[in-house]
Amino acid sequence: MHQEFSVPLYITSGYKFNDAEEVRALFAGEKEGNIYSRYSNPNVTELTNKIASMEGTEAAWATSSGMSAIFATFLTFLSAGEHILSCRSVFGATHQLFTKFLPKWNISHTYAEITKPETWEDLIQENTKLIYVETPSNPGIDLIDIEYLSTLAKKHNVLLVVDNCFATPYVQQPARFGADLVIHSATKFLDGQGRVLGGLIAGPKNLIDEIEAFARQTGPAMSPFNAWIISKSLETLAIRMDKHAENALKLANYLEQHDEVLKVKYPFLDSHPQLAIAKKQMKNGGGLVTFEIKGGLVRGRSFMNNLKMISLVANLGDVKTIATHSASSTHSKLTEEERLEVGITPGLIRISVGLEHIEDIIGDIENAFLASVPKG
């Protein structure tokens, strides 16, 4: 019999058992196997095994989206009366979790400045259970030393959770530097072509077992089809991330020399204030560049409207270049004061740099600069 070259799709909700004893043993946890696709599925298992291997962890778990991975992690390890210490610059939906929903369960949070690591320890409280950080951050592209945070977490007996979405496991492996859990929105670079949603959590087996126990009962399961897509995408992750980073660095250098730009942030840019940290824990700078255009909100929107090849899409990490005006989209639910606290100025543009020819990317941006110059 010939073996299939590509892993087949297992589109099924349930699985047939050989006999009643097998059913008993599976439900008792005495035997490994598939019971129901909300619990496990061969396509999902293949994906989680790959991610655990890439992140250098014992195990991993898959969920329906990046936000469900974050939410499942928080609800697994946090109880009423406990506290999260987080970097201030987080994804807008994560901020909403902290400020609108977790307080319903009497779970509080404190924000720390990612660029001021020396202040973090004083913000750890007696009831702090978890430290959460995005590095690089969204959308400020700031970094923090994961190894330093790991030392703090172990000293105070709290979990360190790192969102590794922007870097991917090819570029950065937070567990190598002491992170307890690593979270991904697989919707982004891991899929890489804007096709499916997915979330992933990687870590030691004892912690992933706890997340599994929560997720099996609450249901944020990844579909077999989405797992199959993402798993196939991982086969090209290395070559894609190398090209994303090559293009992003060239774009960052171009923007840094541009008269219409006030500032540029990219991890491997010589001017980045945390360049040493980037070189320590990242293989390359990844595919995200942010810059502030002269002219603020009005000019920023005009610039976006004049892009032709580059898309305006509520996503990132695609093979095609995407532009985002953070103040009016991903972080629009924050107040103006909250946005400024994390460096989201009215003219801040985030570019998810794709795999097109860099000359075409720069050409489209240059044309948008010219077309958005205020008249008169």
N, C-alpha and C positions, 0 to 999 in steps of 0.2 A: 504494500500500500504506500502511495506517495504522500508525503506530509506537505501541508499547505505552506507556501512561502510567506504569506501575510497572515497574521493572526485573524481567525474568523470572528464575526460578530456573534455574541450570545444575547440575542434579543428574546428574553424570557423573563417573566415575573417570578416564576417558581421552578422547582426542580423535583424530579421523581426520585423516590427512595426505593431501595431494594427490599426492605422489610421494616417491620416495626422496631426492631432492635437498632437498626441504623438511625431511624428517626430519634429514638431515645438518646443514643450516643451523641448525635449532632447537637441536639438541644441542650444536652448536659455539658457540652464542651469537651467531651472525652475524645472526640474525633473531629478532624478538620474536614470541611466540605461546604458546599453551598446549600443553603436552606431556602432563601428568599432574596430577591435582588435588592431589596432595601437594606439587607444585611451584607451581602457580598455577591459578586458576579465575576466570572473569569476575566472579563475585559478590565474591570475596575482593579482587580487584584494585580493584573499585569502592570497597570499604570502605577499603582502604589509601590510595588516592588522596585520599579525603575526609579521612582523619585527617592525612595529611601536609599538606594544605592548611590544615586547622584549626590544627595545631600550628606551622605556618610552617616546615616542614622540606622537604627535597628528596624524601624517600622514607619509606616505612613498610613494616612486615611484620606479618602476622597469625599468631597461634598459637592453640592449642586452649583456653588458659586464661591467666589473669594470671600464675599461678606458672610455667607453661611459658615465658612471655615473659621472666620474670626469670631462670629457669634457663638458657634459651638464650643470653641476653645474657652471663651470667657465664661459661658454658662456651665461648662464642665468643672472648672477649677475655682469659681468664685461663688461665695454664699453671701446671704444678706449680712450687712455690716462690715463687709470687707472692702478693700481699696486697691485701685490700680494706679501705678505711676506710669505715665506715658509721655512720649515726646509730644510737644505741642503740634508739630506739623504732621498731621495724619490726614488720610483720605477723608473727604467730606462725610461719607456715610458712617465711617468709624467715629467721627466727631459726634454725629447724631446719636449713635449708640451710647456714647459716654454721657451726653448731656440730656437726652430725652427718654431713653428706654431703660438703661441700667439703673438709674435712680428709682424706678418703680419697684425694684427688688432691693432697694437700700444698698446698692453698690456704688461707691463713690470713686472719684478719680482726681488726680492732680496732674497738671501739665508741667513738664520740665523743658527747658530750652536745649535742643539737640546740640547747639553750638557752645553750650556751657556745661560740659560734663562734670565739672567740679562742683556744681550745685545739686546734683542728683541725690547724693547720699542723704543730705539734710531733709529731702522731701519724702524719704521713706518713713512710713508711719508704723506703729505697732500692728495695725490691721492690714498692712500692705501684703497682698498675696501674689501679685504679678507685676512684672515690669514689661511694658510693651513698647516696641520701637520699630519705625520704618527707617531703613538705611540702605540706599539713599532715600531721602524723604520726598513726599509728594505734596506740592510740586516744587519745593525749594531746592531739591537736589543737595541737601545737606547730609553730612555723615557723622557717625559717632563710632568710637572704638568699641566693637562688640566684646572684645576680651576684657576691657575695663568694666563694662556693664555686667559681664558674667562674674567678675570678682565681687562686685557689689551684691549681686543677687545671691551668690553662695554665702557671703558674709551674713546676710540678713534672712537667709532661708526662704527666698521667694523664687518663683519661676521667671525665667527670662524668655520672652516670646519675641521673635524677630520676623517682621514681614519682609520677605525676600523677593517680592514681586518684581521690583524694578531691575534687580541684578540677575535673577534666575540662578539655579544651582550650578550652571556652567561658569558663571562669573564669580560667584561668592557662595561659600558654604558656612553659614553662621554657626553650625554645630561644631565645626573645627575650632572655633574661637570661644566655645562654651555656652552657646544658646541651648536652652532646654527644648524649645519647640520652634519650628520654622514654618511659616505660613506663606502660601502662594494663592494669588488669583490666577489660576491656570488659563483663564480667559485671555490673558495678555500674551506675553512672549512665549509661554509654553505651547499654546496653540499656534500663535504667531500669524494667523490668517483671518482673524475675526469671525470664526465660524460657530464656536460653541462656548458655553459657560462652564466653569468648573472651579473648584477650590481644592487645595491640598494642604495637609498638615503632616509634618515629618518630625520624628523624635524617638526617644527610647521607648521600648515596647510597653513598659508599665504605664507610661503617660498616654500613649496611643490607645492602649486597652481601655483607659478611662473615657477617652473621647469616643471610642467605638461604642461603649455602653450607653453613653448619652445619645449619640447619633442614631443608633439602631432604634431607639424608642421615639425620638423626635422627628426623624425622617428626612434630614437634608441630604438625601442620597444622590450621587452622581449617576447619570444614565449610562448604560453600557455603550451606546453610540458615542456619547461625548468622551468617555474614557478611551474608546478605540481611536477617535480622532486625535486626541491629545497625545496618546501613546505613540502614534505614528509620527506626529509632529516632533517629538523628542529626538527622533532619528536625525533631524537636521538642525537641532538647537545650536550645537557648537558652531557650525559654519554660518548660521544666521546671526548669532550674537557677535561673532568676529566682524561680520560685515556691518551690522548695526553700529558697533562701536567705532569702526573705521570711518564710516560716514559721519557719525555724530561728532567725532573729534575734529574732522575737517570743517564741519558746519560751525562748531563752537569757535574755532580759530577765525573763520570768516566773520562771524558775528562780532567777535571781540574787536575787530579792526574797523567796524562799520560806524559811520558818523551818526546814524539814526538810532544807535543802541546805547543805553545807559550802563548796563551791566549784563554779564553772561555767567551762567553756572553750568559746569560740567565736571564730573569727578576727576578726570585725568587732564584737565586744563591746568597749566602751570599756575594760573592765578587763583585756583580754587583753594580756599582757606584750610580745607582738610585733605589736601593732596597726599600728605604722608599717610593718613589713614586709608585713603583710597588705594594707594600702592600696596599697603600692608594686607588688606583683606579682599581686594578685588583683582581679578585677572585682567580686566579692562574696564573702561568707564561706562559700559552699557549703552543704551540707545536713546536716553532722554536728555534733552538740552532745554534749559529755560533762559529767557532773556527778557529784559525790560525795554520796551520801545519808547522813544521820546513821544510825548504828546498824550500820554495817559490813556484813559478809557476810550475817548472818542477815536484817537488814532489807532488804538489797539483793535477796536471793532472794524475800523476801515481797512486796516491791514488784513484782518481775517477775511473780510468780504472780497478782497482783491486777489486772494490766492486762487490759482486755477488748477494746478496739478495736485497740490496738497489738499487733503480732505479735512472737513470739519466733522469729526465723528466722536461720539462719547465713548471712546476706548483708547487704548494705546497698545504698543507691542506688535503692530501689524507689519507685514512686509511692505505695505504702502505707508508713506509718511502722513502723519496726522498732526493737526494743529489744534490747540485748546486754549481758550481764554479763560483761565481758572476762576477769575472773580465773578464771571457771569454764568459759569457752568458747574464744574465739579465742586467748587467751594462757595457757591452762591448762597447756601443756607447759613453761612457764617455772617456775622455782622462785619461791617467795614473795619471796626477796631480789631476783631478777631483775625480777619484776613491780614491786616498789617502786622499783627504780632508774629505771624508765621512767614512774613516776607511776601505775601501776595499783594502786590501793588496793582493799581488799576490798569497799568500797561504791561503786566506780566503775561508772556506767551510761553506755553509749553509745547515743544516739538518732540513728538515721538518719531525718531528718524528711521525711515524705511530703507529698503534695499535698492531703490532706484539709483541711477547714475548720480553721483554727488553733484555734477555740473547742472543736472536738471533740477535737483532740489534747491540748490543755491540760486539758480536762475529764476525759479518761481518766487522765492522769497525776495530777491532783489526787485523783481517787477512789482511785487506787492508793496514793498517799501516806497518805490517811486510813485505808484498810483495812489498811495494813501497820504502823500505829503499835503498838508493843509494849503488850500489855495488862498492867494492874496497876502 
